[in-house]
Amino acid sequence: PISGALQIDPTVPSVLSFNGYFLVFVEGTTLSPPDTDDCQGWFDSDPTYALTLRSAATSLALTLDSPSSPAMVVAGPINDLEQEPSWYCTADEGTSASLSSPWPAGTYLIWLGTGSPSGDDFTFTISSD
């Protein structure tokens, strides 16, 4: 099951932070479509969060901080069951991984993970301008 369902209005500047602990079971390459092999890291098989943007975000940043090589996979927007979502992946051998861009309105599934198959603490931050 998804750990948290979040809804935000990206037209209102805000910063949301969440602390947690990674549960890792599968490699990132198994989460994304077969033609996307750059999703590196270890993740729970279920998304960590479902993020719904009520409107398009001109500038939205997702940041994952952890002492053990954070990694993030995002799929979305998931607005139509017949439309394949876009996949975004990032991983860092340091302590911070982030994705930042304009995002269309809709729901995004977010997997938070780590570079190795072991758990660790994390801080996940969503910020909109």
C-alpha positions, 0 to 999 in steps of 0.5 A: 500500500502507498504510505501517503496520499498528498494533494497540493495546489502548486500555485500556492508557494509551499514547502512540505517535508516528511521524515521516514525510513526506507523499506527496500525490496526490489531494484528500480529497473523492475519498476519502470517500463522495459524501455527505461533502464535508468531507474537505479536503486532499491525500493519498496514494490509499492509507491511511497507516496501518491502526489496529486497536483490540482493544477499544473506546476510551473516549478516544483521540486522533489528532493530526497535526502538520506545518508545512503545514496538516495534514489527516486522514481516518479510515474505520472501523471496518471490521469487516464488508464489508457495513457502510459505515464511518463517516468522520471528517475534520479539517483545520487551517490551522495546524500541528496537526489532531486527532480525539478521541472514543470509538472502537468496536473494529475496524480504521480506515484513516487517511490523513494529508495536507496542505492543499496538493498538496506534500509535507512532514514530519509527526508522527502521535501516537496517545494513549489514556487 
